[in-house]
């Protein structure tokens, strides 16, 4: 399956795989917000046995077939979530 990969202009490590080249219009609003201005990264011929650095190709294919897209989160998402929680906690304590 041919897929089209875009990276986020505001979240390093966030990528969206699309089943259709012009599928950005079909993404949910929260995903679009995280992408900022989507930057085209590459076109990929994806099959179940293809090795991907961070994702399982079968799971990506399943999402592409069922939803039309797959979101690859940054590797250090846990660290980012902790930083967001800490910042929110600090802000709440100052008020």
KEMI-568998 format. One record per atom (N, C-alpha, C): z, x, y; residue number from 1; residue in three letters; atom name. Coordinates in Angstrom, 2 decimals, always signed. Example, Ala and Ser with C-alpha at 12.3 -4.5 7.8 and 13.67 -1.06 7.14 Angstrom:
2
{up->+7.80&east->+13.19&north->-5.69&n->1&res->ALA&atom->N};
{up->+7.80&east->+12.30&north->-4.50&n->1&res->ALA&atom->CA};
{up->+7.80&east->+13.20&north->-3.30&n->1&res->ALA&atom->C};
{up->+7.08&east->+12.85&north->-2.25&n->2&res->SER&atom->N};
{up->+7.14&east->+13.67&north->-1.06&n->2&res->SER&atom->CA};
{up->+7.87&east->+12.90&north->+0.03&n->2&res->SER&atom->C};
This chain:
95
{up->+0.00&east->+0.85&north->-1.18&n->1&res->UNK&atom->N};
{up->+0.00&east->+0.00&north->+0.00&n->1&res->UNK&atom->CA};
{up->+0.00&east->+0.90&north->+1.24&n->1&res->UNK&atom->C};
{up->-0.85&east->+0.57&north->+2.16&n->2&res->UNK&atom->N};
{up->-0.91&east->+1.29&north->+3.43&n->2&res->UNK&atom->CA};
{up->+0.21&east->+0.73&north->+4.33&n->2&res->UNK&atom->C};
{up->+1.00&east->+1.62&north->+4.93&n->3&res->UNK&atom->N};
{up->+2.03&east->+1.17&north->+5.87&n->3&res->UNK&atom->CA};
{up->+1.95&east->+2.01&north->+7.14&n->3&res->UNK&atom->C};
{up->+2.50&east->+1.46&north->+8.20&n->4&res->UNK&atom->N};
{up->+2.42&east->+2.06&north->+9.53&n->4&res->UNK&atom->CA};
{up->+3.85&east->+2.30&north->+10.00&n->4&res->UNK&atom->C};
{up->+4.13&east->+3.52&north->+10.40&n->5&res->UNK&atom->N};
{up->+5.50&east->+3.90&north->+10.73&n->5&res->UNK&atom->CA};
{up->+5.63&east->+4.21&north->+12.21&n->5&res->UNK&atom->C};
{up->+6.64&east->+3.58&north->+12.82&n->6&res->UNK&atom->N};
{up->+6.94&east->+3.78&north->+14.24&n->6&res->UNK&atom->CA};
{up->+8.35&east->+4.31&north->+14.36&n->6&res->UNK&atom->C};
{up->+8.59&east->+5.16&north->+15.34&n->7&res->UNK&atom->N};
{up->+9.93&east->+5.67&north->+15.59&n->7&res->UNK&atom->CA};
{up->+10.44&east->+5.07&north->+16.90&n->7&res->UNK&atom->C};
{up->+11.73&east->+5.00&north->+17.00&n->8&res->UNK&atom->N};
{up->+12.39&east->+4.47&north->+18.19&n->8&res->UNK&atom->CA};
{up->+12.34&east->+5.51&north->+19.31&n->8&res->UNK&atom->C};
{up->+12.14&east->+5.03&north->+20.52&n->9&res->UNK&atom->N};
{up->+12.16&east->+5.91&north->+21.69&n->9&res->UNK&atom->CA};
{up->+13.59&east->+6.10&north->+22.21&n->9&res->UNK&atom->C};
{up->+14.54&east->+5.30&north->+21.69&n->10&res->UNK&atom->N};
{up->+15.91&east->+5.39&north->+22.19&n->10&res->UNK&atom->CA};
{up->+16.95&east->+5.74&north->+21.13&n->10&res->UNK&atom->C};
{up->+16.65&east->+5.55&north->+19.86&n->11&res->UNK&atom->N};
{up->+17.59&east->+5.85&north->+18.78&n->11&res->UNK&atom->CA};
{up->+16.97&east->+6.89&north->+17.86&n->11&res->UNK&atom->C};
{up->+17.44&east->+8.13&north->+17.98&n->12&res->UNK&atom->N};
{up->+16.91&east->+9.19&north->+17.13&n->12&res->UNK&atom->CA};
{up->+17.18&east->+8.88&north->+15.67&n->12&res->UNK&atom->C};
{up->+16.17&east->+9.02&north->+14.86&n->13&res->UNK&atom->N};
{up->+16.31&east->+8.78&north->+13.43&n->13&res->UNK&atom->CA};
{up->+16.04&east->+7.35&north->+12.99&n->13&res->UNK&atom->C};
{up->+15.76&east->+6.45&north->+13.94&n->14&res->UNK&atom->N};
{up->+15.45&east->+5.06&north->+13.61&n->14&res->UNK&atom->CA};
{up->+13.94&east->+4.91&north->+13.51&n->14&res->UNK&atom->C};
{up->+13.48&east->+4.46&north->+12.34&n->15&res->UNK&atom->N};
{up->+12.06&east->+4.25&north->+12.09&n->15&res->UNK&atom->CA};
{up->+11.85&east->+2.85&north->+11.55&n->15&res->UNK&atom->C};
{up->+10.67&east->+2.29&north->+11.84&n->16&res->UNK&atom->N};
{up->+10.30&east->+1.00&north->+11.29&n->16&res->UNK&atom->CA};
{up->+8.98&east->+1.17&north->+10.55&n->16&res->UNK&atom->C};
{up->+8.97&east->+0.76&north->+9.29&n->17&res->UNK&atom->N};
{up->+7.76&east->+0.75&north->+8.48&n->17&res->UNK&atom->CA};
{up->+7.18&east->-0.66&north->+8.58&n->17&res->UNK&atom->C};
{up->+5.88&east->-0.75&north->+8.82&n->18&res->UNK&atom->N};
{up->+5.21&east->-2.05&north->+8.95&n->18&res->UNK&atom->CA};
{up->+4.14&east->-2.22&north->+7.90&n->18&res->UNK&atom->C};
{up->+4.01&east->-3.43&north->+7.38&n->19&res->UNK&atom->N};
{up->+2.96&east->-3.73&north->+6.41&n->19&res->UNK&atom->CA};
{up->+1.62&east->-3.90&north->+7.11&n->19&res->UNK&atom->C};
{up->+1.63&east->-4.33&north->+8.36&n->20&res->UNK&atom->N};
{up->+0.41&east->-4.55&north->+9.13&n->20&res->UNK&atom->CA};
{up->+0.41&east->-3.65&north->+10.35&n->20&res->UNK&atom->C};
{up->-0.75&east->-3.12&north->+10.68&n->21&res->UNK&atom->N};
{up->-0.86&east->-2.18&north->+11.79&n->21&res->UNK&atom->CA};
{up->-0.36&east->-2.77&north->+13.10&n->21&res->UNK&atom->C};
{up->-0.63&east->-4.04&north->+13.32&n->22&res->UNK&atom->N};
{up->-0.20&east->-4.70&north->+14.56&n->22&res->UNK&atom->CA};
{up->+1.03&east->-5.59&north->+14.33&n->22&res->UNK&atom->C};
{up->+1.90&east->-5.21&north->+13.39&n->23&res->UNK&atom->N};
{up->+3.05&east->-6.02&north->+13.01&n->23&res->UNK&atom->CA};
{up->+4.25&east->-5.94&north->+13.93&n->23&res->UNK&atom->C};
{up->+4.17&east->-5.16&north->+15.01&n->24&res->UNK&atom->N};
{up->+5.33&east->-5.05&north->+15.91&n->24&res->UNK&atom->CA};
{up->+5.71&east->-6.39&north->+16.51&n->24&res->UNK&atom->C};
{up->+4.75&east->-7.24&north->+16.75&n->25&res->UNK&atom->N};
{up->+5.03&east->-8.55&north->+17.35&n->25&res->UNK&atom->CA};
{up->+5.84&east->-9.45&north->+16.42&n->25&res->UNK&atom->C};
{up->+5.86&east->-9.14&north->+15.14&n->26&res->UNK&atom->N};
{up->+6.57&east->-9.97&north->+14.16&n->26&res->UNK&atom->CA};
{up->+8.00&east->-9.49&north->+13.88&n->26&res->UNK&atom->C};
{up->+8.42&east->-8.42&north->+14.54&n->27&res->UNK&atom->N};
{up->+9.77&east->-7.90&north->+14.32&n->27&res->UNK&atom->CA};
{up->+10.81&east->-8.77&north->+15.00&n->27&res->UNK&atom->C};
{up->+11.99&east->-8.91&north->+14.40&n->28&res->UNK&atom->N};
{up->+13.08&east->-9.65&north->+15.05&n->28&res->UNK&atom->CA};
{up->+13.49&east->-8.97&north->+16.36&n->28&res->UNK&atom->C};
{up->+13.95&east->-9.74&north->+17.30&n->29&res->UNK&atom->N};
{up->+14.33&east->-9.22&north->+18.62&n->29&res->UNK&atom->CA};
{up->+15.35&east->-8.08&north->+18.56&n->29&res->UNK&atom->C};
{up->+16.40&east->-8.17&north->+17.72&n->30&res->UNK&atom->N};
{up->+17.35&east->-7.05&north->+17.67&n->30&res->UNK&atom->CA};
{up->+16.70&east->-5.72&north->+17.24&n->30&res->UNK&atom->C};
{up->+15.73&east->-5.79&north->+16.34&n->31&res->UNK&atom->N};
{up->+15.03&east->-4.57&north->+15.91&n->31&res->UNK&atom->CA};
{up->+14.19&east->-4.04&north->+17.06&n->31&res->UNK&atom->C};
{up->+13.50&east->-4.92&north->+17.76&n->32&res->UNK&atom->N};
{up->+12.68&east->-4.51&north->+18.91&n->32&res->UNK&atom->CA};
{up->+13.52&east->-3.83&north->+19.98&n->32&res->UNK&atom->C};
{up->+14.72&east->-4.36&north->+20.22&n->33&res->UNK&atom->N};
{up->+15.60&east->-3.75&north->+21.22&n->33&res->UNK&atom->CA};
{up->+16.00&east->-2.33&north->+20.83&n->33&res->UNK&atom->C};
{up->+16.28&east->-2.12&north->+19.54&n->34&res->UNK&atom->N};
{up->+16.66&east->-0.80&north->+19.06&n->34&res->UNK&atom->CA};
{up->+15.50&east->+0.20&north->+19.11&n->34&res->UNK&atom->C};
{up->+14.28&east->-0.32&north->+19.02&n->35&res->UNK&atom->N};
{up->+13.11&east->+0.55&north->+19.07&n->35&res->UNK&atom->CA};
{up->+12.80&east->+1.05&north->+20.47&n->35&res->UNK&atom->C};
{up->+13.17&east->+0.26&north->+21.47&n->36&res->UNK&atom->N};
{up->+12.77&east->+0.63&north->+22.84&n->36&res->UNK&atom->CA};
{up->+11.26&east->+0.50&north->+22.93&n->36&res->UNK&atom->C};
{up->+10.58&east->+1.55&north->+23.35&n->37&res->UNK&atom->N};
{up->+9.13&east->+1.59&north->+23.34&n->37&res->UNK&atom->CA};
{up->+8.73&east->+2.26&north->+22.03&n->37&res->UNK&atom->C};
{up->+8.24&east->+1.47&north->+21.06&n->38&res->UNK&atom->N};
{up->+7.91&east->+2.06&north->+19.76&n->38&res->UNK&atom->CA};
{up->+6.86&east->+3.16&north->+19.90&n->38&res->UNK&atom->C};
{up->+7.09&east->+4.26&north->+19.21&n->39&res->UNK&atom->N};
{up->+6.16&east->+5.38&north->+19.23&n->39&res->UNK&atom->CA};
{up->+5.54&east->+5.52&north->+17.84&n->39&res->UNK&atom->C};
{up->+4.21&east->+5.40&north->+17.77&n->40&res->UNK&atom->N};
{up->+3.54&east->+5.51&north->+16.48&n->40&res->UNK&atom->CA};
{up->+3.80&east->+6.89&north->+15.89&n->40&res->UNK&atom->C};
{up->+4.21&east->+6.92&north->+14.63&n->41&res->UNK&atom->N};
{up->+4.51&east->+8.17&north->+13.97&n->41&res->UNK&atom->CA};
{up->+3.42&east->+8.56&north->+12.97&n->41&res->UNK&atom->C};
{up->+3.11&east->+7.66&north->+12.04&n->42&res->UNK&atom->N};
{up->+2.09&east->+7.97&north->+11.04&n->42&res->UNK&atom->CA};
{up->+1.70&east->+6.76&north->+10.23&n->42&res->UNK&atom->C};
{up->+0.60&east->+6.89&north->+9.52&n->43&res->UNK&atom->N};
{up->+0.17&east->+5.93&north->+8.51&n->43&res->UNK&atom->CA};
{up->+0.43&east->+6.59&north->+7.17&n->43&res->UNK&atom->C};
{up->+0.91&east->+5.81&north->+6.22&n->44&res->UNK&atom->N};
{up->+1.30&east->+6.36&north->+4.94&n->44&res->UNK&atom->CA};
{up->+0.79&east->+5.47&north->+3.81&n->44&res->UNK&atom->C};
{up->+0.23&east->+6.08&north->+2.78&n->45&res->UNK&atom->N};
{up->-0.14&east->+5.34&north->+1.57&n->45&res->UNK&atom->CA};
{up->+1.10&east->+5.34&north->+0.69&n->45&res->UNK&atom->C};
{up->+1.75&east->+4.21&north->+0.60&n->46&res->UNK&atom->N};
{up->+3.04&east->+4.11&north->-0.08&n->46&res->UNK&atom->CA};
{up->+2.88&east->+3.46&north->-1.45&n->46&res->UNK&atom->C};
{up->+3.48&east->+4.07&north->-2.46&n->47&res->UNK&atom->N};
{up->+3.51&east->+3.53&north->-3.81&n->47&res->UNK&atom->CA};
{up->+4.91&east->+3.79&north->-4.38&n->47&res->UNK&atom->C};
{up->+5.30&east->+3.07&north->-5.42&n->48&res->UNK&atom->N};
{up->+6.68&east->+3.16&north->-5.93&n->48&res->UNK&atom->CA};
{up->+7.14&east->+4.57&north->-6.31&n->48&res->UNK&atom->C};
{up->+6.24&east->+5.43&north->-6.73&n->49&res->UNK&atom->N};
{up->+6.62&east->+6.77&north->-7.17&n->49&res->UNK&atom->CA};
{up->+6.59&east->+7.80&north->-6.05&n->49&res->UNK&atom->C};
{up->+6.23&east->+7.38&north->-4.86&n->50&res->UNK&atom->N};
{up->+6.14&east->+8.32&north->-3.73&n->50&res->UNK&atom->CA};
{up->+7.55&east->+8.78&north->-3.34&n->50&res->UNK&atom->C};
{up->+7.70&east->+10.06&north->-3.13&n->51&res->UNK&atom->N};
{up->+8.98&east->+10.61&north->-2.70&n->51&res->UNK&atom->CA};
{up->+9.08&east->+10.52&north->-1.18&n->51&res->UNK&atom->C};
{up->+10.14&east->+9.90&north->-0.70&n->52&res->UNK&atom->N};
{up->+10.43&east->+9.82&north->+0.73&n->52&res->UNK&atom->CA};
{up->+11.74&east->+10.57&north->+0.97&n->52&res->UNK&atom->C};
{up->+11.88&east->+11.16&north->+2.14&n->53&res->UNK&atom->N};
{up->+13.05&east->+11.98&north->+2.43&n->53&res->UNK&atom->CA};
{up->+14.34&east->+11.16&north->+2.41&n->53&res->UNK&atom->C};
{up->+14.34&east->+10.01&north->+3.08&n->54&res->UNK&atom->N};
{up->+15.59&east->+9.25&north->+3.21&n->54&res->UNK&atom->CA};
{up->+15.60&east->+7.91&north->+2.48&n->54&res->UNK&atom->C};
{up->+14.46&east->+7.42&north->+2.12&n->55&res->UNK&atom->N};
{up->+14.38&east->+6.07&north->+1.58&n->55&res->UNK&atom->CA};
{up->+13.87&east->+6.06&north->+0.15&n->55&res->UNK&atom->C};
{up->+14.16&east->+4.97&north->-0.54&n->56&res->UNK&atom->N};
{up->+13.61&east->+4.72&north->-1.86&n->56&res->UNK&atom->CA};
{up->+12.30&east->+3.95&north->-1.67&n->56&res->UNK&atom->C};
{up->+11.20&east->+4.52&north->-2.13&n->57&res->UNK&atom->N};
{up->+9.89&east->+3.91&north->-1.90&n->57&res->UNK&atom->CA};
{up->+9.80&east->+2.49&north->-2.44&n->57&res->UNK&atom->C};
{up->+10.42&east->+2.22&north->-3.58&n->58&res->UNK&atom->N};
{up->+10.39&east->+0.87&north->-4.15&n->58&res->UNK&atom->CA};
{up->+11.08&east->-0.14&north->-3.24&n->58&res->UNK&atom->C};
{up->+12.21&east->+0.26&north->-2.65&n->59&res->UNK&atom->N};
{up->+12.92&east->-0.63&north->-1.72&n->59&res->UNK&atom->CA};
{up->+12.11&east->-0.87&north->-0.46&n->59&res->UNK&atom->C};
{up->+11.47&east->+0.17&north->+0.04&n->60&res->UNK&atom->N};
{up->+10.62&east->+0.02&north->+1.23&n->60&res->UNK&atom->CA};
{up->+9.48&east->-0.94&north->+0.92&n->60&res->UNK&atom->C};
{up->+8.82&east->-0.75&north->-0.22&n->61&res->UNK&atom->N};
{up->+7.73&east->-1.63&north->-0.61&n->61&res->UNK&atom->CA};
{up->+8.18&east->-3.08&north->-0.75&n->61&res->UNK&atom->C};
{up->+9.35&east->-3.27&north->-1.35&n->62&res->UNK&atom->N};
{up->+9.88&east->-4.63&north->-1.51&n->62&res->UNK&atom->CA};
{up->+10.09&east->-5.29&north->-0.15&n->62&res->UNK&atom->C};
{up->+10.67&east->-4.56&north->+0.81&n->63&res->UNK&atom->N};
{up->+10.88&east->-5.11&north->+2.15&n->63&res->UNK&atom->CA};
{up->+9.55&east->-5.37&north->+2.86&n->63&res->UNK&atom->C};
{up->+8.59&east->-4.47&north->+2.70&n->64&res->UNK&atom->N};
{up->+7.28&east->-4.68&north->+3.32&n->64&res->UNK&atom->CA};
{up->+6.61&east->-5.93&north->+2.78&n->64&res->UNK&atom->C};
{up->+6.72&east->-6.14&north->+1.48&n->65&res->UNK&atom->N};
{up->+6.10&east->-7.32&north->+0.86&n->65&res->UNK&atom->CA};
{up->+6.82&east->-8.61&north->+1.21&n->65&res->UNK&atom->C};
{up->+8.15&east->-8.58&north->+1.29&n->66&res->UNK&atom->N};
{up->+8.91&east->-9.81&north->+1.55&n->66&res->UNK&atom->CA};
{up->+9.07&east->-10.13&north->+3.03&n->66&res->UNK&atom->C};
{up->+9.25&east->-9.10&north->+3.87&n->67&res->UNK&atom->N};
{up->+9.51&east->-9.32&north->+5.30&n->67&res->UNK&atom->CA};
{up->+8.38&east->-8.84&north->+6.21&n->67&res->UNK&atom->C};
{up->+7.59&east->-7.90&north->+5.70&n->68&res->UNK&atom->N};
{up->+6.54&east->-7.31&north->+6.53&n->68&res->UNK&atom->CA};
{up->+7.00&east->-6.06&north->+7.26&n->68&res->UNK&atom->C};
{up->+8.30&east->-5.70&north->+7.09&n->69&res->UNK&atom->N};
{up->+8.82&east->-4.50&north->+7.74&n->69&res->UNK&atom->CA};
{up->+10.02&east->-3.95&north->+6.95&n->69&res->UNK&atom->C};
{up->+10.32&east->-2.69&north->+7.24&n->70&res->UNK&atom->N};
{up->+11.51&east->-2.03&north->+6.69&n->70&res->UNK&atom->CA};
{up->+12.08&east->-1.15&north->+7.79&n->70&res->UNK&atom->C};
{up->+13.39&east->-1.20&north->+7.99&n->71&res->UNK&atom->N};
{up->+14.05&east->-0.39&north->+9.01&n->71&res->UNK&atom->CA};
{up->+14.77&east->+0.77&north->+8.33&n->71&res->UNK&atom->C};
{up->+14.46&east->+1.98&north->+8.79&n->72&res->UNK&atom->N};
{up->+15.16&east->+3.18&north->+8.32&n->72&res->UNK&atom->CA};
{up->+16.14&east->+3.59&north->+9.40&n->72&res->UNK&atom->C};
{up->+17.42&east->+3.52&north->+9.07&n->73&res->UNK&atom->N};
{up->+18.47&east->+3.85&north->+10.02&n->73&res->UNK&atom->CA};
{up->+18.67&east->+5.36&north->+10.10&n->73&res->UNK&atom->C};
{up->+19.24&east->+5.83&north->+11.20&n->74&res->UNK&atom->N};
{up->+19.53&east->+7.26&north->+11.31&n->74&res->UNK&atom->CA};
{up->+20.46&east->+7.71&north->+10.19&n->74&res->UNK&atom->C};
{up->+20.32&east->+8.97&north->+9.78&n->75&res->UNK&atom->N};
{up->+21.16&east->+9.51&north->+8.70&n->75&res->UNK&atom->CA};
{up->+22.63&east->+9.47&north->+9.04&n->75&res->UNK&atom->C};
{up->+22.97&east->+9.77&north->+10.27&n->76&res->UNK&atom->N};
{up->+24.37&east->+9.85&north->+10.66&n->76&res->UNK&atom->CA};
{up->+24.87&east->+8.55&north->+11.28&n->76&res->UNK&atom->C};
{up->+24.44&east->+7.41&north->+10.73&n->77&res->UNK&atom->N};
{up->+24.81&east->+6.11&north->+11.30&n->77&res->UNK&atom->CA};
{up->+26.32&east->+5.90&north->+11.28&n->77&res->UNK&atom->C};
{up->+27.00&east->+6.39&north->+10.25&n->78&res->UNK&atom->N};
{up->+28.45&east->+6.21&north->+10.19&n->78&res->UNK&atom->CA};
{up->+29.11&east->+6.91&north->+11.38&n->78&res->UNK&atom->C};
{up->+28.66&east->+8.12&north->+11.69&n->79&res->UNK&atom->N};
{up->+29.20&east->+8.86&north->+12.83&n->79&res->UNK&atom->CA};
{up->+28.93&east->+8.11&north->+14.13&n->79&res->UNK&atom->C};
{up->+27.73&east->+7.57&north->+14.26&n->80&res->UNK&atom->N};
{up->+27.39&east->+6.82&north->+15.46&n->80&res->UNK&atom->CA};
{up->+28.24&east->+5.57&north->+15.60&n->80&res->UNK&atom->C};
{up->+28.47&east->+4.88&north->+14.49&n->81&res->UNK&atom->N};
{up->+29.30&east->+3.67&north->+14.54&n->81&res->UNK&atom->CA};
{up->+30.74&east->+4.00&north->+14.92&n->81&res->UNK&atom->C};
{up->+31.25&east->+5.11&north->+14.41&n->82&res->UNK&atom->N};
{up->+32.60&east->+5.54&north->+14.78&n->82&res->UNK&atom->CA};
{up->+32.68&east->+5.85&north->+16.27&n->82&res->UNK&atom->C};
{up->+31.66&east->+6.51&north->+16.81&n->83&res->UNK&atom->N};
{up->+31.64&east->+6.85&north->+18.23&n->83&res->UNK&atom->CA};
{up->+31.60&east->+5.59&north->+19.08&n->83&res->UNK&atom->C};
{up->+30.84&east->+4.60&north->+18.66&n->84&res->UNK&atom->N};
{up->+30.76&east->+3.33&north->+19.39&n->84&res->UNK&atom->CA};
{up->+32.11&east->+2.62&north->+19.36&n->84&res->UNK&atom->C};
{up->+32.75&east->+2.60&north->+18.19&n->85&res->UNK&atom->N};
{up->+34.06&east->+1.95&north->+18.07&n->85&res->UNK&atom->CA};
{up->+35.10&east->+2.66&north->+18.92&n->85&res->UNK&atom->C};
{up->+35.09&east->+3.99&north->+18.92&n->86&res->UNK&atom->N};
{up->+36.03&east->+4.76&north->+19.72&n->86&res->UNK&atom->CA};
{up->+35.82&east->+4.50&north->+21.21&n->86&res->UNK&atom->C};
{up->+34.58&east->+4.46&north->+21.63&n->87&res->UNK&atom->N};
{up->+34.26&east->+4.19&north->+23.04&n->87&res->UNK&atom->CA};
{up->+34.73&east->+2.79&north->+23.43&n->87&res->UNK&atom->C};
{up->+34.49&east->+1.81&north->+22.57&n->88&res->UNK&atom->N};
{up->+34.92&east->+0.45&north->+22.84&n->88&res->UNK&atom->CA};
{up->+36.44&east->+0.36&north->+22.91&n->88&res->UNK&atom->C};
{up->+37.10&east->+1.07&north->+22.02&n->89&res->UNK&atom->N};
{up->+38.57&east->+1.09&north->+22.00&n->89&res->UNK&atom->CA};
{up->+39.11&east->+1.71&north->+23.28&n->89&res->UNK&atom->C};
{up->+38.53&east->+2.83&north->+23.71&n->90&res->UNK&atom->N};
{up->+38.97&east->+3.50&north->+24.93&n->90&res->UNK&atom->CA};
{up->+38.75&east->+2.61&north->+26.15&n->90&res->UNK&atom->C};
{up->+37.64&east->+1.92&north->+26.18&n->91&res->UNK&atom->N};
{up->+37.34&east->+1.01&north->+27.30&n->91&res->UNK&atom->CA};
{up->+38.34&east->-0.13&north->+27.33&n->91&res->UNK&atom->C};
{up->+38.67&east->-0.68&north->+26.16&n->92&res->UNK&atom->N};
{up->+39.62&east->-1.79&north->+26.08&n->92&res->UNK&atom->CA};
{up->+41.01&east->-1.34&north->+26.51&n->92&res->UNK&atom->C};
{up->+41.39&east->-0.11&north->+26.20&n->93&res->UNK&atom->N};
{up->+42.71&east->+0.40&north->+26.57&n->93&res->UNK&atom->CA};
{up->+42.84&east->+0.67&north->+28.06&n->93&res->UNK&atom->C};
{up->+41.74&east->+0.88&north->+28.74&n->94&res->UNK&atom->N};
{up->+41.77&east->+1.18&north->+30.18&n->94&res->UNK&atom->CA};
{up->+41.93&east->-0.09&north->+31.01&n->94&res->UNK&atom->C};
{up->+41.66&east->-1.24&north->+30.42&n->95&res->UNK&atom->N};
{up->+41.77&east->-2.50&north->+31.18&n->95&res->UNK&atom->CA};
{up->+43.10&east->-3.15&north->+31.02&n->95&res->UNK&atom->C};
